[in-house]
Amino acid sequence: MIRLRSGLRAALMLWAAASLGACSSAPIHLYTLAGAAPSTASGNPSFAMLLEPVSVPRSADIPQLLITGSDGRSHLTEDHRWRAPLPDEIGTALAQQLREQFGISDLSRVSAPEGLKLFRVRVDVQRFESLADGQVLVTAAWSLRAADAKSAALTCVSQLQQPAGADYAALVRAYRGAVAGLATQIGRGLEGLARTPAASGCPSAGA
């Protein structure tokens, strides 16, 4: 039988306790930008969209929620994460909001009916972050074009801010509100292009 000196025994016990603590991680909380119970807007527009995959900055394309403190420093929250990759979360939320607000369907993954007017929607998110003053900021460049056209008929930049609360759920609600505002501007742009004659101006945030 091997006897351990008291100092070595204590060191081994501390190492074992630390190892057990590392194995028992905190629960992961998952968040989504999509609504829980989507509804369908009234009306049946004579056009639909093909929403291309959304692009986001590399700094924001991470699973964790990124929090900016009052000191201006950003902090990763390992146990608070997006349910899906952020580009997918934004794309799903945009498609849902455009369906709810305008009745516009995203047919990017299904076959479109014959003769239906289609517009391609491209969204390039440039900033997606929380600010030190308690706001969230979403800045995105987006373009619309007819599905059979080579160049964009409308290119705009939207900048949206929403006040965020003191907890993670409130932060996600603020992001959701900003994405809903982005969908509103894109939807107005689509409606303008679908008119005869087409209106090609960028919609204002309050219009």
Secondary structure, DSSP 4 states (H G I P E B T S, - for coil): -PPPPHHHHHHHHHHHHHHHHHHSPPPPEEE-SS-SS----SS--SEEEEEPPPB--TTT-SSEEEEE-TTS-EEEEEEEEESS-HHHHHHHHHHHHHHHHH---B-TTSPPPTT-EEEEEEEEEEEEEE-TTSEEEEEEEEEEEETT-SS-SEEEEEEEEEE--SSHHHHHHHHHHHHHHHHHHHHHHHHHHHSSS---SPPPTT-
